[in-house]
Amino acid sequence: MKAADRRKEMLHLLMSEQNPVSGGALAKRFGVSRQIIVQDISLLKAGGFEILSTHYGYVLQQTPFVERIFKVRHSTEQTEEELNLIVDLGGMVEDVFVWHKVYGKVEAKLNIFSRLHVKQFIEGVRSGKSTELMNITGGYHYHTVRAESEEILDRIEKALNDRHFIVPEI
């Protein structure tokens, strides 16, 4: 894995974690030394990311990314197209959630930001290990999507709308 890709994946991991992530855990996950992790964290900080170093590990304090929630509906067969559309336009699919009439909000973290992650997610679903959350609400579901700018989110929203994935507000 290239250093830039490692830092990008590290950043997305820190974004998704509620608890601090230790340098040792990051080093093990990415197959590098703790010193490389320290250097990567320094570069991320220099890039504008507020990462706090605690004795428990690293915590992302604030991110320069913006986010938007999209209410969408599509078939299971269109899931891959939907996710690829988002990541191809520069978005990261942080999560998926549904509003169930009995259980309330049911949510799963996704952290999908590349076609490789889309492929891995689709393979996991198609392997029969599980089914998509949208199946319990007739295809309706929500995604929290992060991007570097509102303009990117606008392009993602337009593309989702052009494919008739966005659920019109009533």
NUVEX-104811 format. One line per 8 residues: number of its first residue (from 1); their letters; for each residue x, y, z of N, C-alpha, C. Coordinates in nm, 4 decimals. Atoms other than C-alpha are relative to their C-alpha. Example, Ala and Ser with C-alpha at 12.3 -4.5 7.8 and 13.67 -1.06 7.14 Angstrom:
REM NUVEX-104811
1 = AS = 0.0890:-0.1190:0.0000:1.2300:-0.4500:0.7800:0.0900:0.1200:0.0000 ~ -0.0820:-0.1190:-0.0060:1.3670:-0.1060:0.7140:-0.0770:0.1090:0.0730;
//
This chain:
REM NUVEX-104811
1 = MKAADRRK = 0.0846:-0.1178:0.0000:0.0000:0.0000:0.0000:0.0893:0.1244:0.0000 ~ -0.0751:-0.1248:0.0071:0.1295:0.3446:-0.0896:-0.0239:0.0816:0.1269 ~ 0.0082:-0.0805:-0.1223:0.1943:0.5903:0.1939:-0.1233:0.0904:-0.0007 ~ 0.1164:-0.0897:0.0070:-0.0745:0.8325:0.0728:-0.1292:-0.0779:0.0211 ~ 0.1188:0.0840:-0.0195:-0.3312:0.5508:0.0566:-0.0127:-0.0436:0.1459 ~ 0.0006:0.0408:-0.1410:-0.2304:0.4355:0.4054:-0.0514:0.1146:0.0866 ~ 0.0449:-0.1148:-0.0794:-0.2785:0.7859:0.5456:-0.1487:0.0264:-0.0209 ~ 0.1422:-0.0202:0.0280:-0.6153:0.8169:0.3738:-0.0832:-0.1033:0.0754;
9 = EMLHLLMS = 0.0732:0.1050:-0.0697:-0.7293:0.4851:0.5159:0.0087:0.0194:0.1520 ~ -0.0172:-0.0280:-0.1427:-0.5886:0.5766:0.8580:-0.0954:0.1105:0.0441 ~ 0.0892:-0.1115:-0.0299:-0.7837:0.9016:0.8508:-0.1450:-0.0468:0.0085 ~ 0.1376:0.0500:-0.0012:-1.1074:0.7240:0.7650:-0.0250:-0.0905:0.1198 ~ 0.0118:0.0837:-0.1189:-1.0442:0.4744:1.0427:-0.0177:0.0865:0.1240 ~ 0.0121:-0.0900:-0.1150:-0.9934:0.7542:1.2956:-0.1352:0.0708:0.0017 ~ 0.1311:-0.0640:0.0084:-1.3122:0.9206:1.1707:-0.1102:-0.0917:0.0505 ~ 0.1062:0.0943:-0.0330:-1.5127:0.6059:1.2316:0.0047:-0.0488:0.1449;
17 = EQNPVSGG = -0.0159:0.0510:-0.1364:-1.3805:0.5260:1.5795:-0.0454:0.1014:0.1041 ~ 0.0425:-0.0847:-0.1113:-1.5389:0.6636:1.8948:0.1100:0.0079:0.1059 ~ -0.1059:0.0086:-0.1001:-1.2416:0.5592:2.1102:0.1356:0.0238:-0.0643 ~ -0.1354:-0.0175:0.0539:-0.8707:0.6387:2.0724:0.0528:-0.1292:-0.0625 ~ -0.0622:0.1141:0.0675:-0.6751:0.4109:1.8384:0.1506:0.0094:0.0260 ~ -0.1416:-0.0034:-0.0362:-0.3265:0.3195:1.9582:0.0899:-0.0063:-0.1232 ~ -0.0992:0.0056:0.1072:-0.0180:0.3636:1.7438:0.0370:-0.1434:-0.0331 ~ -0.0313:0.1415:0.0225:0.0566:-0.0054:1.7905:-0.1062:-0.0694:-0.0823;
25 = ALAKRFGV = 0.1099:0.0603:0.0766:-0.2861:-0.1044:1.6604:0.0037:0.0465:-0.1451 ~ -0.0100:-0.0523:0.1367:-0.2426:0.1225:1.3579:0.1178:-0.0641:-0.0732 ~ -0.1187:0.0608:0.0616:0.1071:-0.0148:1.2925:-0.0295:-0.1443:-0.0410 ~ 0.0332:0.1395:0.0307:-0.0208:-0.3718:1.3067:-0.0967:-0.0088:-0.1175 ~ 0.1011:0.0027:0.1062:-0.3199:-0.2999:1.0855:0.0603:0.0290:-0.1374 ~ -0.0561:-0.0412:0.1285:-0.1094:-0.1346:0.8148:0.1343:-0.0649:-0.0310 ~ -0.1238:0.0730:0.0249:0.1990:-0.3531:0.8502:0.1227:0.0877:-0.0092 ~ -0.1144:-0.0908:-0.0033:0.4388:-0.0702:0.9280:0.0436:0.0184:0.1454;
33 = SRQIIVQD = -0.0485:-0.0254:-0.1353:0.6414:0.0438:1.2288:-0.0804:0.1128:0.0652 ~ 0.0670:-0.1086:-0.0724:0.5048:0.2726:1.4987:0.0588:0.1346:-0.0397 ~ -0.0628:-0.1252:0.0424:0.7558:0.5346:1.3823:-0.0637:0.0514:-0.1292 ~ 0.0684:-0.0396:0.1244:0.5913:0.5369:1.0376:-0.1371:0.0588:0.0345 ~ 0.1311:-0.0519:-0.0417:0.2540:0.5868:1.2096:0.0150:0.1409:0.0562 ~ -0.0253:-0.1333:-0.0566:0.3958:0.8832:1.4064:0.0230:0.1002:-0.1126 ~ -0.0242:-0.0885:0.1146:0.5215:1.0344:1.0794:-0.1291:0.0271:-0.0771 ~ 0.1278:-0.0175:0.0709:0.1836:0.9733:0.9094:-0.0925:0.0951:0.0758;
41 = ISLLKAGG = 0.0848:-0.0882:-0.0822:-0.0009:1.1396:1.1986:0.0483:0.1442:-0.0123 ~ -0.0558:-0.1350:0.0154:0.2334:1.4401:1.1726:-0.0391:0.0608:-0.1343 ~ 0.0382:-0.0492:0.1329:0.1632:1.4704:0.8006:-0.1490:0.0314:-0.0071 ~ 0.1444:-0.0273:-0.0026:-0.2125:1.4465:0.8595:-0.0295:0.1288:0.0766 ~ 0.0166:-0.1243:-0.0771:-0.1886:1.7186:1.1249:0.0410:0.1208:-0.0841 ~ -0.0461:-0.1095:0.0859:0.0105:1.9360:0.8835:-0.1001:0.0282:-0.1119 ~ 0.1012:-0.0156:0.1036:-0.2693:1.8779:0.6306:-0.1310:0.0586:0.0503 ~ 0.1184:-0.0674:-0.0530:-0.5241:2.0415:0.8615:-0.0910:-0.0854:0.0861;
49 = FEILSTHY = 0.0834:0.0867:-0.0834:-0.6604:1.7459:1.0560:0.0425:0.0141:0.1451 ~ -0.0279:-0.0150:-0.1424:-0.6887:1.8002:1.4300:-0.0027:-0.1375:0.0653 ~ -0.0130:0.1323:-0.0598:-0.5589:1.4742:1.5713:0.0668:0.0165:0.1354 ~ -0.0503:-0.0080:-0.1360:-0.5094:1.4527:1.9449:0.0733:-0.1293:0.0336 ~ -0.0762:0.1164:-0.0441:-0.2385:1.2202:2.0765:-0.0186:-0.0143:0.1499 ~ 0.0209:0.0250:-0.1421:-0.3421:1.0728:2.4111:0.0802:-0.1230:0.0402 ~ -0.0716:0.1202:-0.0421:-0.1846:0.8018:2.6227:-0.0795:-0.1262:-0.0343 ~ 0.0798:0.1139:0.0458:-0.4696:0.5761:2.4979:0.0106:-0.0201:-0.1513;
57 = GYVLQQTP = -0.0108:0.0091:0.1447:-0.4024:0.6509:2.1325:-0.0377:0.1307:-0.0673 ~ 0.0316:-0.1179:0.0805:-0.4998:0.8919:1.8550:-0.1510:0.0185:-0.0129 ~ 0.1412:-0.0354:0.0131:-0.8330:1.0729:1.8363:-0.0111:0.1149:-0.0993 ~ 0.0248:-0.1080:0.0949:-0.9567:1.2811:1.5465:-0.0973:0.0974:0.0650 ~ 0.0816:-0.1008:-0.0660:-1.0892:1.6015:1.7043:-0.0988:0.0662:-0.0951 ~ 0.0822:-0.0719:0.0954:-1.2192:1.7757:1.3994:0.0520:-0.0308:-0.1388 ~ -0.0380:0.0294:0.1363:-1.2180:1.7112:1.0293:-0.0434:0.1150:-0.0910 ~ 0.0406:-0.1050:0.0934:-1.2249:1.9607:0.7425:-0.1099:-0.0457:-0.0969;
65 = FVERIFKV = 0.1039:0.0513:0.0886:-1.4820:1.7389:0.5696:-0.1377:0.0523:0.0390 ~ 0.1404:-0.0330:-0.0227:-1.8459:1.8331:0.5327:-0.0804:-0.1273:-0.0217 ~ 0.0803:0.1207:0.0184:-2.1262:1.5810:0.5470:-0.1450:0.0361:-0.0253 ~ 0.1417:-0.0159:0.0323:-2.4819:1.5381:0.4290:-0.0657:-0.1369:0.0100 ~ 0.0766:0.1254:-0.0069:-2.7496:1.2757:0.4862:-0.0926:-0.0054:-0.1202 ~ 0.0851:0.0211:0.1160:-2.9230:1.1370:0.1793:-0.0992:-0.1110:0.0308 ~ 0.1020:0.1045:-0.0090:-3.2518:0.9476:0.1931:-0.0163:-0.0573:-0.1398 ~ -0.0007:0.0634:0.1311:-3.2429:0.6970:-0.0901:-0.0840:-0.1273:0.0006;
73 = RHSTEQTE = 0.0711:0.1267:0.0176:-3.4296:0.3995:-0.2278:0.0389:-0.0570:-0.1355 ~ -0.0345:0.0698:0.1238:-3.3244:0.1447:-0.4864:-0.0062:-0.1487:0.0265 ~ 0.0014:0.1456:-0.0142:-3.3108:-0.2282:-0.5487:0.1354:-0.0490:0.0505 ~ -0.1254:0.0632:-0.0433:-3.0478:-0.4629:-0.4075:0.0996:-0.0027:-0.1144 ~ -0.0877:0.0062:0.1165:-2.9083:-0.4962:-0.7589:0.0661:0.1341:-0.0298 ~ -0.0538:-0.1330:0.0269:-2.8457:-0.1192:-0.7682:0.0925:0.0512:0.1107 ~ -0.0843:-0.0450:-0.1122:-2.6498:-0.1012:-0.4398:0.1416:0.0313:-0.0451 ~ -0.1372:-0.0212:0.0453:-2.3116:-0.1362:-0.6078:0.0101:0.1277:-0.0838;
81 = EELNLIVD = 0.0011:-0.1212:0.0826:-2.3987:0.1334:-0.8622:-0.0085:0.1246:0.0881 ~ 0.0177:-0.1144:-0.0901:-2.5129:0.3702:-0.5850:0.1308:0.0317:0.0739 ~ -0.1224:-0.0214:-0.0774:-2.1981:0.3226:-0.3747:0.1158:0.0447:-0.0886 ~ -0.1066:-0.0409:0.0923:-1.9609:0.3469:-0.6730:-0.0196:0.1436:-0.0464 ~ 0.0298:-0.1365:0.0411:-2.1336:0.6657:-0.7848:0.0512:0.0982:0.1052 ~ -0.0399:-0.0896:-0.1092:-2.0693:0.8239:-0.4443:0.1517:0.0089:0.0112 ~ -0.1465:-0.0040:-0.0173:-1.7031:0.7232:-0.4128:0.0695:0.0546:-0.1238 ~ -0.0611:-0.0519:0.1229:-1.6260:0.8031:-0.7781:-0.0045:0.1522:-0.0053;
89 = LGGMVEDV = 0.0124:-0.1459:-0.0003:-1.7433:1.1604:-0.7189:0.0716:0.0636:0.1194 ~ -0.0803:-0.0548:-0.1093:-1.5213:1.1980:-0.4103:-0.0634:-0.0080:0.1366 ~ 0.0654:0.0123:-0.1293:-1.7553:1.0989:-0.1294:0.0436:-0.1232:0.0768 ~ -0.0224:0.1150:-0.0868:-1.7156:0.8639:0.1630:-0.1329:-0.0340:0.0645 ~ 0.1253:0.0446:-0.0601:-2.0169:0.6609:0.2721:0.0318:-0.0428:0.1429 ~ -0.0330:0.0255:-0.1404:-1.9854:0.6807:0.6483:-0.0857:-0.1112:0.0602 ~ 0.0892:0.0975:-0.0622:-2.2895:0.4743:0.7395:-0.1231:-0.0244:-0.0859 ~ 0.1337:0.0228:0.0546:-2.6267:0.3353:0.6458:-0.0909:-0.0146:0.1206;
97 = FVWHKVYG = 0.0962:0.0205:-0.1068:-2.9332:0.3596:0.8651:-0.1411:0.0018:-0.0551 ~ 0.1416:0.0052:0.0351:-3.3039:0.2923:0.8498:-0.0805:0.0377:0.1237 ~ 0.0935:-0.0256:-0.1093:-3.6013:0.3986:1.0592:-0.1040:-0.1105:-0.0023 ~ 0.0914:0.1132:-0.0113:-3.7841:0.0855:1.1627:-0.1163:0.0407:0.0896 ~ 0.1186:-0.0412:-0.0756:-4.1403:0.1265:1.2923:-0.0036:-0.0554:0.1418 ~ -0.0033:0.0587:-0.1336:-4.0713:-0.0978:1.5926:0.1330:0.0287:0.0699 ~ -0.1321:-0.0115:-0.0616:-3.6949:-0.0819:1.6554:0.0551:0.1418:0.0019 ~ -0.0554:-0.1350:0.0097:-3.6416:0.2840:1.5698:0.1158:0.0029:-0.0983;
105 = KVEAKLNI = -0.1152:-0.0143:0.0886:-3.3103:0.3806:1.4154:0.0908:-0.1215:0.0135 ~ -0.0930:0.1120:0.0061:-3.0986:0.0836:1.3078:0.1128:0.0457:-0.0927 ~ -0.1128:-0.0612:0.0710:-2.7500:0.1875:1.1953:0.1187:-0.0948:-0.0081 ~ -0.1252:0.0754:0.0159:-2.4310:0.0308:1.0627:0.1052:0.0930:-0.0599 ~ -0.1120:-0.0759:0.0555:-2.0935:0.1966:1.0037:0.0500:-0.0710:-0.1245 ~ -0.0507:0.0573:0.1242:-1.9631:0.1440:0.6504:0.1417:0.0460:-0.0316 ~ -0.1304:-0.0576:0.0332:-1.6667:0.3788:0.5917:0.0515:-0.0477:-0.1352 ~ -0.0346:0.0381:0.1372:-1.6644:0.3095:0.2196:0.0466:0.1256:-0.0738;
113 = FSRLHVKQ = -0.0512:-0.1172:0.0707:-1.4406:0.5494:0.0278:0.0765:-0.0349:-0.1267 ~ -0.0657:0.0385:0.1246:-1.3072:0.3506:-0.2679:-0.0782:-0.1139:-0.0651 ~ 0.0640:0.1114:0.0698:-1.4215:0.1017:-0.5297:0.0378:-0.1333:0.0625 ~ -0.0407:0.1225:-0.0684:-1.2229:-0.1639:-0.3435:-0.0904:-0.0271:0.1199 ~ 0.0895:0.0165:-0.1144:-1.4325:-0.1035:-0.0314:-0.1419:-0.0363:-0.0447 ~ 0.1321:0.0341:0.0549:-1.7504:-0.1134:-0.2415:-0.0021:-0.1485:-0.0353 ~ -0.0078:0.1403:0.0423:-1.6409:-0.4467:-0.3889:-0.0026:-0.0932:0.1209 ~ -0.0036:0.0827:-0.1201:-1.5625:-0.5889:-0.0439:-0.1366:-0.0051:0.0685;
121 = FIEGVRSG = 0.1326:-0.0050:-0.0601:-1.9008:-0.4750:0.0899:-0.0982:-0.0864:-0.0790 ~ 0.0917:0.0758:0.0856:-2.0904:-0.6206:-0.2058:0.0284:-0.1494:0.0114 ~ -0.0342:0.1419:-0.0157:-1.9012:-0.9510:-0.1787:-0.0502:-0.0544:0.1334 ~ 0.0486:0.0415:-0.1309:-1.9899:-0.9662:0.1915:-0.1498:-0.0233:0.0014 ~ 0.1463:0.0130:0.0052:-2.3584:-0.9131:0.1224:-0.0400:-0.1177:-0.0885 ~ 0.0370:0.1063:0.0943:-2.3708:-1.1482:-0.1750:0.0444:-0.1386:0.0461 ~ -0.0465:0.1296:-0.0501:-2.1871:-1.4221:0.0172:-0.1066:-0.0687:0.0848 ~ 0.1065:0.0576:-0.0815:-2.5042:-1.4734:0.2172:0.0223:0.0184:0.1490;
129 = KSTELMNI = -0.0282:-0.0239:-0.1413:-2.3429:-1.3634:0.5448:-0.1080:0.0857:0.0649 ~ 0.0985:-0.0926:-0.0535:-2.6046:-1.0947:0.5841:-0.0799:0.0593:-0.1151 ~ 0.0790:-0.0703:0.0997:-2.8552:-0.8802:0.4027:0.0071:0.1490:0.0296 ~ -0.0080:-0.1444:-0.0165:-2.8691:-0.5061:0.3516:-0.1131:0.0506:0.0897 ~ 0.1002:-0.0575:-0.0900:-3.0533:-0.2947:0.6102:-0.1238:0.0485:-0.0745 ~ 0.1123:-0.0544:0.0753:-3.2707:-0.1435:0.3389:-0.1093:-0.1035:-0.0239 ~ 0.0990:0.1049:0.0245:-3.4448:-0.4787:0.3004:-0.1084:-0.0069:0.1076 ~ 0.1024:0.0025:-0.1047:-3.6285:-0.4313:0.6299:-0.0951:0.1192:-0.0082;
137 = TGGYHYHT = 0.0861:-0.1180:0.0157:-3.7806:-0.1009:0.5134:-0.0392:0.0218:-0.1458 ~ 0.0462:-0.0101:0.1381:-3.8781:-0.1756:0.1547:0.0941:0.0760:-0.0918 ~ -0.0975:-0.0679:0.0854:-3.5575:-0.0326:0.0091:0.0369:0.1394:0.0461 ~ -0.0299:-0.1344:-0.0498:-3.5719:0.3003:0.1934:0.1137:-0.0068:0.1012 ~ -0.1089:-0.0077:-0.0960:-3.2514:0.3923:0.3762:0.0695:0.1346:-0.0133 ~ -0.0735:-0.1259:-0.0047:-3.0201:0.6796:0.4603:0.1497:-0.0285:-0.0001 ~ -0.1448:0.0054:-0.0076:-2.6493:0.7379:0.4073:0.0511:0.1352:0.0484 ~ -0.0761:-0.1194:-0.0328:-2.4283:0.9894:0.5822:0.1221:-0.0037:-0.0909;
145 = VRAESEEI = -0.1094:-0.0064:0.0971:-2.1806:1.0966:0.3142:0.0881:0.1196:0.0350 ~ -0.0986:-0.1056:-0.0256:-1.8639:1.2979:0.3800:0.0760:0.0293:-0.1283 ~ -0.0801:-0.0413:0.1153:-1.6655:1.4958:0.1232:0.0829:0.1220:0.0389 ~ -0.0886:-0.1129:-0.0271:-1.4043:1.7673:0.1018:-0.0685:0.1350:-0.0166 ~ 0.0675:-0.1281:0.0206:-1.6554:2.0345:-0.0052:-0.1494:-0.0210:-0.0233 ~ 0.1438:0.0013:0.0283:-2.0224:2.1204:-0.0383:-0.0250:-0.0234:-0.1488 ~ 0.0141:0.0184:0.1443:-1.9706:2.1284:-0.4161:0.0027:-0.1477:-0.0371 ~ -0.0049:0.1444:0.0259:-1.8756:1.7609:-0.4141:-0.1296:-0.0652:0.0448;
153 = LDRIEKAL = 0.1273:0.0556:-0.0470:-2.1826:1.6793:-0.2055:-0.1145:0.0373:-0.0936 ~ 0.1027:-0.0409:0.0972:-2.3960:1.8792:-0.4506:0.0050:-0.0889:-0.1245 ~ -0.0141:0.0872:0.1179:-2.2560:1.6732:-0.7420:-0.0504:-0.1416:0.0305 ~ 0.0474:0.1325:-0.0396:-2.3234:1.3512:-0.5519:-0.1527:-0.0010:0.0065 ~ 0.1460:-0.0074:-0.0102:-2.6791:1.4597:-0.4755:-0.0647:0.0051:-0.1381 ~ 0.0551:-0.0088:0.1360:-2.7419:1.5522:-0.8394:0.0083:-0.1358:-0.0695 ~ -0.0168:0.1303:0.0655:-2.6035:1.2182:-0.9626:-0.0964:-0.1033:0.0581 ~ 0.0958:0.0924:-0.0623:-2.8125:1.0231:-0.7107:-0.1421:0.0319:-0.0459;
161 = NDRHFIVP = 0.1325:-0.0428:0.0447:-3.1161:1.2257:-0.8121:-0.0229:-0.0366:-0.1465 ~ 0.0104:0.0355:0.1419:-3.0475:1.1718:-1.1850:-0.0293:-0.1488:-0.0185 ~ 0.0240:0.1456:0.0060:-3.0510:0.7949:-1.1188:-0.1286:-0.0385:0.0736 ~ 0.1264:0.0204:-0.0720:-3.3779:0.8363:-0.9222:0.0196:-0.0800:0.1293 ~ -0.0265:0.0644:-0.1281:-3.2145:0.7072:-0.6016:-0.0484:0.0858:0.1168 ~ 0.0428:-0.0914:-0.1067:-3.3019:1.0158:-0.3942:-0.1508:-0.0110:0.0165 ~ 0.1435:0.0029:-0.0291:-3.6404:0.9933:-0.2238:-0.0479:0.1456:0.0088 ~ 0.0485:-0.1390:-0.0028:-3.8317:1.3163:-0.2967:-0.0643:0.0336:0.1344;
169 = EI = 0.0627:-0.0444:-0.1259:-3.9325:1.5146:0.0101:-0.1446:0.0366:-0.0272 ~ 0.1444:-0.0268:0.0162:-4.3026:1.5416:0.0624:-0.0390:0.1232:0.0768;
//
